[in-house]
């Protein structure tokens, strides 16, 4: 029986690896420009690192098992709990704010669908130790700059921004009881994907009256002005978070040329993960063809819960799968890089040791070099060189070497 990959797992042939490398190069380059330092953690973690804090959606998708030592373990489905543990363990000695990035492969037992696999690579960028909104702006600017680095524009990608605290203040201003917030957030999260009537039914079941149901269904269209007005007209509680959000928009516009064109206030951005506490955001393609490209936000209580130190923190995860699909759809993936600088061909009477010595001296100068690993006719060697896409063919004869560029 022929073997295939498990569902949702990928083989990376050189063409696909070149695409992945292209995306990862952009991630690294922008992370460097924003002065983030790289870290990594183990791919296998204790199960309870996730069951306590990640939220039901991720916990339901864990690849977990009991290891040979009887430990409950899980393949990492996300990086944030690992980061929280690592930073927590060295909280006193780390320079703050800590700006760290990582590009782990993550594993989630997801229902297979377009843009969602059971493994993916995810850029994680996080800032720990800064509660001010400039840090939130810095991260979103960074996510936008990655898109720009990959030649995407604000015509293709939008950053939808919300704030959990503003959302709570708005729901309270609509007279909705705090007990119903969780149910309302669950519905708001699905407004774009779920028929309106079903959302309305769920909201009514959560105890909302007809007027409240209508206002919640309209949340994706609520502007920051409407929301601010509603909060001030009610108790005014939470109004300071609206001002912070306005500052955030101004900062991003300053950090990225034309930054405002990428941003959209959208209170229906909820984010599935349980630990977010403040500004949250997601990047989508404007055409609505694909799933989220990137998601993140502020999680000021997670370090305390996992690392035992109370430090404000925020970050995002950007996966390779949707981003690569989008780049492919927009014709923005480069053709596979040519890798062979020199292909050495040789006459029949040239000893292989001489070919090897030529190869070694060119490689010592930093060139990539290939040659026939077994005796072959010159025409076969030439053909192999051309198939390899070699930039230069050097032909070795008993008298001289001739260099022909192709
Ligand atoms: P997340 O929204 O679960 O957040 O994932 C972030 C991004 O990873 C998504 O927008 C998507 O591009 C990609 N992604 C997630 N699951 C899959 C999948 N099954 N297949 C392909 N791509 C996927 C987090 O994981 C947070 N821990 C991010 C974060 C970092 N928040 C703060 N710091």
Boltz pocket constraint, residues with backbone or C-beta under 6 A from the ligand:
constraints:
  - pocket:
      binder: B
      contacts: [[A, 77], [A, 78], [A, 79], [A, 80], [A, 108], [A, 110], [A, 115], [A, 116], [A, 117], [A, 118], [A, 119], [A, 120], [A, 121], [A, 122], [A, 124], [A, 125], [A, 126], [A, 273], [A, 283], [A, 292], [A, 293], [A, 294], [A, 295], [A, 296], [A, 297], [A, 314], [A, 315], [A, 316], [A, 317], [A, 318], [A, 319], [A, 320], [A, 321], [A, 322]]
      max_distance: 6.0
